[in-house]
Amino acid sequence: MTDQTTSLAERIHGESIDITETRTAVVSLIGLGLKAIQFGIIFWLMAATRLATLQPEPSSKALAVFFGVIPGIILGAIPPYLVQYRDWLDPLDYSWATRLIGELILLGTYSLLFLYHPVTGVIFAILYLVSRFGIVSAIYIGSRI
């Protein structure tokens, strides 16, 4: 029987998060699917309320793409890598406050980029999802080779 103070992350992952374990990798990919749904809901809400429009075009299309690419890759790929290979991040993972701050940073970045220009927000979301899938898959598959 589990203690009532045991967090959900501790129940799923045990003492530390190890993406090389099948259960953790699957849970990470399910969470990634939920992130895609969150991005879709925010996209729909912003489009339905017309908070963001495609006009006017950004003054620099290269800068708009850059604003989507860099944070998408950084927020998508770096956290799983650090959690897997840097032990000092493990205790932070179990804190609800840390998870809340992470969600606020992620969804806030997406929303701000979407307000800047919807295409920039979509580029961010796609690269976040692809880089997160790529790093989790690489860590899991790499451990099997």
ChimeraX commands (.cxc) that place a marker at each C-alpha (Angstrom):
marker #1 position 0.00,0.00,0.00 radius 0.5
marker #1 position 1.35,3.42,-0.91 radius 0.5
marker #1 position 1.65,6.30,1.48 radius 0.5
marker #1 position -0.82,9.17,0.90 radius 0.5
marker #1 position 2.08,11.64,0.71 radius 0.5
marker #1 position 3.69,9.76,-2.18 radius 0.5
marker #1 position 3.43,11.84,-5.32 radius 0.5
marker #1 position 2.14,10.46,-8.60 radius 0.5
marker #1 position 5.62,10.82,-10.14 radius 0.5
marker #1 position 7.12,8.75,-7.31 radius 0.5
marker #1 position 4.46,6.08,-7.80 radius 0.5
marker #1 position 5.09,5.89,-11.54 radius 0.5
marker #1 position 8.86,6.32,-11.66 radius 0.5
marker #1 position 10.05,5.13,-8.26 radius 0.5
marker #1 position 13.01,6.96,-6.72 radius 0.5
marker #1 position 14.23,8.59,-9.92 radius 0.5
marker #1 position 13.15,9.09,-13.48 radius 0.5
marker #1 position 14.87,6.69,-15.85 radius 0.5
marker #1 position 13.79,7.03,-19.47 radius 0.5
marker #1 position 15.65,3.81,-20.33 radius 0.5
marker #1 position 12.86,1.87,-18.59 radius 0.5
marker #1 position 9.94,0.94,-20.84 radius 0.5
marker #1 position 7.26,2.15,-18.44 radius 0.5
marker #1 position 8.85,5.60,-18.03 radius 0.5
marker #1 position 9.41,6.00,-21.78 radius 0.5
marker #1 position 5.77,5.11,-22.49 radius 0.5
marker #1 position 4.52,7.51,-19.80 radius 0.5
marker #1 position 6.74,10.23,-21.29 radius 0.5
marker #1 position 5.29,9.65,-24.76 radius 0.5
marker #1 position 1.73,9.65,-23.41 radius 0.5
marker #1 position 2.53,12.97,-21.71 radius 0.5
marker #1 position 3.81,14.21,-25.06 radius 0.5
marker #1 position 0.46,13.32,-26.62 radius 0.5
marker #1 position -1.26,15.33,-23.89 radius 0.5
marker #1 position 1.04,18.28,-24.66 radius 0.5
marker #1 position -0.05,18.09,-28.30 radius 0.5
marker #1 position -3.67,18.29,-27.15 radius 0.5
marker #1 position -2.82,21.30,-24.94 radius 0.5
marker #1 position -1.17,23.05,-27.88 radius 0.5
marker #1 position -4.25,22.30,-30.00 radius 0.5
marker #1 position -6.63,23.70,-27.39 radius 0.5
marker #1 position -4.61,26.90,-27.02 radius 0.5
marker #1 position -4.42,27.19,-30.82 radius 0.5
marker #1 position -8.19,26.80,-31.08 radius 0.5
marker #1 position -8.89,29.28,-28.26 radius 0.5
marker #1 position -6.58,31.92,-29.72 radius 0.5
marker #1 position -8.03,31.45,-33.20 radius 0.5
marker #1 position -11.63,31.44,-31.96 radius 0.5
marker #1 position -11.18,34.63,-29.94 radius 0.5
marker #1 position -9.14,36.22,-32.74 radius 0.5
marker #1 position -6.37,37.21,-30.32 radius 0.5
marker #1 position -3.86,36.38,-33.03 radius 0.5
marker #1 position -4.24,36.96,-36.75 radius 0.5
marker #1 position -2.06,36.25,-39.76 radius 0.5
marker #1 position -1.96,39.96,-40.61 radius 0.5
marker #1 position 0.28,41.89,-40.53 radius 0.5
marker #1 position 3.18,39.70,-41.50 radius 0.5
marker #1 position 6.27,39.89,-39.27 radius 0.5
marker #1 position 8.87,42.36,-40.50 radius 0.5
marker #1 position 11.48,39.59,-40.65 radius 0.5
marker #1 position 10.29,36.11,-41.58 radius 0.5
marker #1 position 13.69,34.66,-40.69 radius 0.5
marker #1 position 13.43,36.14,-37.20 radius 0.5
marker #1 position 9.90,34.77,-36.82 radius 0.5
marker #1 position 11.12,31.28,-37.73 radius 0.5
marker #1 position 14.14,31.67,-35.43 radius 0.5
marker #1 position 11.82,32.63,-32.54 radius 0.5
marker #1 position 9.92,29.38,-33.07 radius 0.5
marker #1 position 12.85,27.05,-33.71 radius 0.5
marker #1 position 15.26,27.86,-30.89 radius 0.5
marker #1 position 12.87,27.75,-27.90 radius 0.5
marker #1 position 11.05,24.74,-29.38 radius 0.5
marker #1 position 14.24,22.68,-29.52 radius 0.5
marker #1 position 15.59,23.97,-26.19 radius 0.5
marker #1 position 12.39,23.33,-24.22 radius 0.5
marker #1 position 11.72,20.05,-26.01 radius 0.5
marker #1 position 15.07,18.29,-25.96 radius 0.5
marker #1 position 17.12,19.63,-23.07 radius 0.5
marker #1 position 14.92,18.82,-20.00 radius 0.5
marker #1 position 14.65,15.05,-20.65 radius 0.5
marker #1 position 18.38,14.87,-21.32 radius 0.5
marker #1 position 19.20,16.70,-18.08 radius 0.5
marker #1 position 16.75,14.61,-16.04 radius 0.5
marker #1 position 18.24,11.41,-17.45 radius 0.5
marker #1 position 21.94,12.24,-17.17 radius 0.5
marker #1 position 22.19,14.80,-14.34 radius 0.5
marker #1 position 21.27,13.46,-10.90 radius 0.5
marker #1 position 20.90,16.90,-9.35 radius 0.5
marker #1 position 17.68,17.50,-11.29 radius 0.5
marker #1 position 15.83,14.45,-9.93 radius 0.5
marker #1 position 14.63,15.97,-6.62 radius 0.5
marker #1 position 13.15,18.92,-8.50 radius 0.5
marker #1 position 11.03,16.65,-10.66 radius 0.5
marker #1 position 8.81,15.54,-7.79 radius 0.5
marker #1 position 7.82,19.03,-6.70 radius 0.5
marker #1 position 4.37,20.16,-7.87 radius 0.5
marker #1 position 5.65,23.75,-7.88 radius 0.5
marker #1 position 8.47,22.85,-10.25 radius 0.5
marker #1 position 6.05,21.08,-12.56 radius 0.5
marker #1 position 3.70,24.08,-12.47 radius 0.5
marker #1 position 6.52,26.48,-13.31 radius 0.5
marker #1 position 7.60,24.23,-16.17 radius 0.5
marker #1 position 4.07,24.14,-17.57 radius 0.5
marker #1 position 3.72,27.91,-17.26 radius 0.5
marker #1 position 7.03,28.48,-19.06 radius 0.5
marker #1 position 6.11,26.05,-21.84 radius 0.5
marker #1 position 2.54,27.15,-22.45 radius 0.5
marker #1 position 3.39,30.82,-21.83 radius 0.5
marker #1 position 6.16,30.67,-24.44 radius 0.5
marker #1 position 3.79,29.03,-26.90 radius 0.5
marker #1 position 1.07,31.60,-26.26 radius 0.5
marker #1 position 3.43,34.57,-26.57 radius 0.5
marker #1 position 4.91,33.22,-29.78 radius 0.5
marker #1 position 1.41,32.56,-31.10 radius 0.5
marker #1 position 0.45,36.15,-30.32 radius 0.5
marker #1 position 3.61,37.38,-32.07 radius 0.5
marker #1 position 2.57,35.43,-35.16 radius 0.5
marker #1 position 0.53,32.21,-35.32 radius 0.5
marker #1 position 3.01,30.53,-37.67 radius 0.5
marker #1 position 5.81,31.14,-35.15 radius 0.5
marker #1 position 3.72,29.49,-32.43 radius 0.5
marker #1 position 2.97,26.49,-34.63 radius 0.5
marker #1 position 6.68,26.12,-35.52 radius 0.5
marker #1 position 7.49,26.19,-31.79 radius 0.5
marker #1 position 4.87,23.53,-30.98 radius 0.5
marker #1 position 5.93,21.21,-33.80 radius 0.5
marker #1 position 9.63,21.45,-32.97 radius 0.5
marker #1 position 8.93,21.02,-29.25 radius 0.5
marker #1 position 6.97,17.83,-29.92 radius 0.5
marker #1 position 9.45,16.45,-32.47 radius 0.5
marker #1 position 12.54,17.21,-30.37 radius 0.5
marker #1 position 10.93,15.76,-27.21 radius 0.5
marker #1 position 9.90,12.62,-29.09 radius 0.5
marker #1 position 13.36,12.38,-30.62 radius 0.5
marker #1 position 15.30,12.71,-27.37 radius 0.5
marker #1 position 13.06,10.32,-25.41 radius 0.5
marker #1 position 13.24,7.79,-28.25 radius 0.5
marker #1 position 17.01,8.22,-28.58 radius 0.5
marker #1 position 17.60,7.72,-24.86 radius 0.5
marker #1 position 15.30,4.66,-24.75 radius 0.5
marker #1 position 16.56,3.04,-27.95 radius 0.5
marker #1 position 20.17,3.94,-27.13 radius 0.5
marker #1 position 19.90,1.99,-23.90 radius 0.5
marker #1 position 18.73,-1.09,-25.83 radius 0.5
marker #1 position 21.63,-1.13,-28.28 radius 0.5
marker link #1:1,2 radius 0.2
marker link #1:2,3 radius 0.2
marker link #1:3,4 radius 0.2
marker link #1:4,5 radius 0.2
marker link #1:5,6 radius 0.2
marker link #1:6,7 radius 0.2
marker link #1:7,8 radius 0.2
marker link #1:8,9 radius 0.2
marker link #1:9,10 radius 0.2
marker link #1:10,11 radius 0.2
marker link #1:11,12 radius 0.2
marker link #1:12,13 radius 0.2
marker link #1:13,14 radius 0.2
marker link #1:14,15 radius 0.2
marker link #1:15,16 radius 0.2
marker link #1:16,17 radius 0.2
marker link #1:17,18 radius 0.2
marker link #1:18,19 radius 0.2
marker link #1:19,20 radius 0.2
marker link #1:20,21 radius 0.2
marker link #1:21,22 radius 0.2
marker link #1:22,23 radius 0.2
marker link #1:23,24 radius 0.2
marker link #1:24,25 radius 0.2
marker link #1:25,26 radius 0.2
marker link #1:26,27 radius 0.2
marker link #1:27,28 radius 0.2
marker link #1:28,29 radius 0.2
marker link #1:29,30 radius 0.2
marker link #1:30,31 radius 0.2
marker link #1:31,32 radius 0.2
marker link #1:32,33 radius 0.2
marker link #1:33,34 radius 0.2
marker link #1:34,35 radius 0.2
marker link #1:35,36 radius 0.2
marker link #1:36,37 radius 0.2
marker link #1:37,38 radius 0.2
marker link #1:38,39 radius 0.2
marker link #1:39,40 radius 0.2
marker link #1:40,41 radius 0.2
marker link #1:41,42 radius 0.2
marker link #1:42,43 radius 0.2
marker link #1:43,44 radius 0.2
marker link #1:44,45 radius 0.2
marker link #1:45,46 radius 0.2
marker link #1:46,47 radius 0.2
marker link #1:47,48 radius 0.2
marker link #1:48,49 radius 0.2
marker link #1:49,50 radius 0.2
marker link #1:50,51 radius 0.2
marker link #1:51,52 radius 0.2
marker link #1:52,53 radius 0.2
marker link #1:53,54 radius 0.2
marker link #1:54,55 radius 0.2
marker link #1:55,56 radius 0.2
marker link #1:56,57 radius 0.2
marker link #1:57,58 radius 0.2
marker link #1:58,59 radius 0.2
marker link #1:59,60 radius 0.2
marker link #1:60,61 radius 0.2
marker link #1:61,62 radius 0.2
marker link #1:62,63 radius 0.2
marker link #1:63,64 radius 0.2
marker link #1:64,65 radius 0.2
marker link #1:65,66 radius 0.2
marker link #1:66,67 radius 0.2
marker link #1:67,68 radius 0.2
marker link #1:68,69 radius 0.2
marker link #1:69,70 radius 0.2
marker link #1:70,71 radius 0.2
marker link #1:71,72 radius 0.2
marker link #1:72,73 radius 0.2
marker link #1:73,74 radius 0.2
marker link #1:74,75 radius 0.2
marker link #1:75,76 radius 0.2
marker link #1:76,77 radius 0.2
marker link #1:77,78 radius 0.2
marker link #1:78,79 radius 0.2
marker link #1:79,80 radius 0.2
marker link #1:80,81 radius 0.2
marker link #1:81,82 radius 0.2
marker link #1:82,83 radius 0.2
marker link #1:83,84 radius 0.2
marker link #1:84,85 radius 0.2
marker link #1:85,86 radius 0.2
marker link #1:86,87 radius 0.2
marker link #1:87,88 radius 0.2
marker link #1:88,89 radius 0.2
marker link #1:89,90 radius 0.2
marker link #1:90,91 radius 0.2
marker link #1:91,92 radius 0.2
marker link #1:92,93 radius 0.2
marker link #1:93,94 radius 0.2
marker link #1:94,95 radius 0.2
marker link #1:95,96 radius 0.2
marker link #1:96,97 radius 0.2
marker link #1:97,98 radius 0.2
marker link #1:98,99 radius 0.2
marker link #1:99,100 radius 0.2
marker link #1:100,101 radius 0.2
marker link #1:101,102 radius 0.2
marker link #1:102,103 radius 0.2
marker link #1:103,104 radius 0.2
marker link #1:104,105 radius 0.2
marker link #1:105,106 radius 0.2
marker link #1:106,107 radius 0.2
marker link #1:107,108 radius 0.2
marker link #1:108,109 radius 0.2
marker link #1:109,110 radius 0.2
marker link #1:110,111 radius 0.2
marker link #1:111,112 radius 0.2
marker link #1:112,113 radius 0.2
marker link #1:113,114 radius 0.2
marker link #1:114,115 radius 0.2
marker link #1:115,116 radius 0.2
marker link #1:116,117 radius 0.2
marker link #1:117,118 radius 0.2
marker link #1:118,119 radius 0.2
marker link #1:119,120 radius 0.2
marker link #1:120,121 radius 0.2
marker link #1:121,122 radius 0.2
marker link #1:122,123 radius 0.2
marker link #1:123,124 radius 0.2
marker link #1:124,125 radius 0.2
marker link #1:125,126 radius 0.2
marker link #1:126,127 radius 0.2
marker link #1:127,128 radius 0.2
marker link #1:128,129 radius 0.2
marker link #1:129,130 radius 0.2
marker link #1:130,131 radius 0.2
marker link #1:131,132 radius 0.2
marker link #1:132,133 radius 0.2
marker link #1:133,134 radius 0.2
marker link #1:134,135 radius 0.2
marker link #1:135,136 radius 0.2
marker link #1:136,137 radius 0.2
marker link #1:137,138 radius 0.2
marker link #1:138,139 radius 0.2
marker link #1:139,140 radius 0.2
marker link #1:140,141 radius 0.2
marker link #1:141,142 radius 0.2
marker link #1:142,143 radius 0.2
marker link #1:143,144 radius 0.2
marker link #1:144,145 radius 0.2
view
